[in-house]
Amino acid sequence: MAKGVRIIITLECTECRTNTDKRSAGVSRYTTTKNRRNTTGRLELKKFCTHCNKHTVHKEIK
């Protein structure tokens, strides 16, 4: 069975992961898809973090 071109990835908030003085104990995560042929590197998007209560950079995790 061949692998598809589009894969599902998880984006995680970078500020929640590194900041210990945050509002709650959770980490904001989003799921999306990307084309593995066009975007070979790790994806970075600015998304709204419900724990930080602001727009922050979310990076792709494995």
C-alpha positions in Angstrom: 0.0 0.0 0.0 1.5 3.3 -1.1 1.7 6.3 1.2 -0.3 9.4 0.3 1.2 12.7 -0.5 -0.8 14.6 2.3 -0.1 13.6 5.9 -1.7 14.6 9.2 0.5 16.7 11.4 0.2 18.1 15.0 1.0 21.8 15.8 2.0 22.6 19.4 2.3 26.0 21.1 5.9 27.0 21.7 5.2 29.4 24.6 3.1 26.9 26.6 5.9 24.3 26.3 8.6 26.6 27.6 6.8 29.0 30.0 6.3 27.6 33.5 4.2 30.6 34.8 1.3 29.9 32.5 -2.4 30.3 33.2 -3.3 26.6 33.1 -1.5 23.2 33.0 -2.4 22.4 29.4 -0.6 22.8 26.0 -2.5 24.1 23.0 -2.4 21.7 20.0 -3.9 21.8 16.5 -4.1 19.1 13.8 -3.8 19.9 10.1 -2.5 18.3 6.9 0.5 19.2 4.8 1.9 18.1 1.4 5.1 16.1 2.1 6.5 16.8 -1.4 6.1 20.6 -1.3 6.7 21.2 2.4 9.6 18.9 3.5 10.6 20.9 6.6 8.8 21.5 9.9 5.7 23.7 9.6 5.3 26.9 11.8 2.1 28.8 11.9 0.7 31.6 14.2 -2.5 30.2 15.8 -4.6 31.2 18.8 -3.6 29.5 22.0 -6.4 29.1 24.5 -4.0 28.7 27.4 -1.9 31.8 26.7 -5.0 33.7 25.5 -3.2 35.2 22.5 -1.8 34.3 19.1 1.5 32.5 19.3 3.8 30.4 17.1 2.8 26.8 16.8 5.4 24.3 15.5 5.0 20.9 14.1 5.8 18.0 16.4 6.2 14.3 15.6 
